[in-house]
């Protein structure tokens, strides 16, 4: 389950479920703790309780560019202290792997995504992704599992024929991990055989062993939807963003809700921001579903969906759409309009 600090350690805003008030989280600043050569510290972050994980996918390690690392912090009173730096052995990763391109934390488990060269290694041309799960015992975090896609369909429509985006987005909740593969070409069987339609994969933990449970697709797949661009999971529910979906116009975007029944995950709803007279979204290139999060059981649930491509004023904005109701009767309860900011 992704936290509200996902993607940044800047102040963020949480929307109260009734849509009446906003509370700003306190800000804390963390610098690269070990003087590592990097250009990406804080690229992704997540928080749960007294623990936070911060990614640095561009970090040079052992002389290898873009090897990547993740840092685990623990709260001590009003301060945050580094508990451990997470990396993986050379046998698993080499340069240009971008370890920690995505991260999430839930309780005593952390999942770290790798979007490039997870098999074969050593080259940016081998873009098959993966994820690593770490678990905490006392003050030590140890690698528990390595998650790979059973049936990756590398797209032929991008600059590399070996890419499907698996590992660019990850989320964890209890014994479940979901990973997006936004430019995956489906499973090769109609209707899931479209160029860059996208996919998501759910893994389950039994004891200390992780296995792939199901690959999920949109019920209405289309080329270049980028389903799996962002993902989240909480309990029996998962959400998958498809920001290039064209239902409301070119790249207006959508998000899909899935519910688990036993060992199966089934689509329950598709949501978007169609113009209902109360506000003017979407417009072409809005990219609804570019970022997603889910929390709760839908009787008192919150879903956040960003619009990273919508431009108001001089910078791209993101906004929050709160949806409350039963999963098959989702309603737009509140729409928080962004303020205009000038680029400095």
Phi, psi and omega in degrees: 000119186283146182267175178282356174263007177305132175081347183195150171259014172286164177302143177230167182242133174257135179268125174296142189302330180278359175073012185268321188231158175235141178237130180266133178285149176294149182267141169222146185245134179233130175261163176304120192280339188239017177066023183291154175283114187204157173228013188220021179297127183089011180302319173225155176205158177208156183218144175209115181063235182266012183236142175226148176235133184236132184263157175212074188289345183264003186294139174276128179228131180053037178077007182254123182292145172055035177287313174094153178203164174228147182241133179256128179243147176238139179281133176231097185068241180260006181242162178242130184240140178294127177260319182196147171261128182258126172220179176230158184294162178300334181294338180261326186222155173227197181292158182062031179268335180056047173302133182078028170300329176220149181214156171203159181219141175213112181062237182264018182234139176235138173244135183235122182268147177231118187261355190222128169063035182286342174236134182091312170068165170080005183210137176287350180278348177255099193252026177284126187268180180194179172216154178237135178254131176243143178235150184262136171229103186071244178251012183246132175254126183235147179292129179253323184208158175236119187255125177230154181281130183292320187229065180291138176245097184289131186288146173259003185260000179253187182290342178235136179278002183246029186237136169224002175080006181296127181101351179288335177223135181218157173204152181224142175213112181059238181263019182236139173235137172242139179229137178268150174224079197292337179246023175293146181266022179085198183258008178087355181244130180303137009271000184268063179219035185262146178298119177056034176292326179095160180206168171221150183233133179251131178247151180231146179256132173237109187069247176245012184252132178254140177216154177288126180265316183196141169264129184243148180227162172293147176292342181233061185297146176215156181299140174057039172275335183058041171300126185103005177303322173215151184218158170206162182211142176209113181062237183268008183239146176224153177230139182228127179271144175226078191291346180258010175299141188252019185302322183256011186133178184297118176055038174285329171089158178209169172225148186240136178256132176239146178234140180271135172230105185067244179254010183247142175247127184233144179292129180254328184199156171236129184237153178203188184240047181299149181294116179248015178096342182266341174204170194261358178286154003266169167234162179305135180078023177284326177061042172305134183094004177297329171222142184219155173206153182218144180204125174111184188248015177079346169279325172224064187250164178224133174235130179248129179227123185270161175239072187293344183258353181285134183244122174233128186075241190235000178224159174293144182239163170233151181221169185241129175247120181263129181236123179232129173154180176296153189301326182269001180230042183297135179231149175282107184272330181200147178230120184264111182286139177283153173271161181271137178230142175267139178292134179256000000 
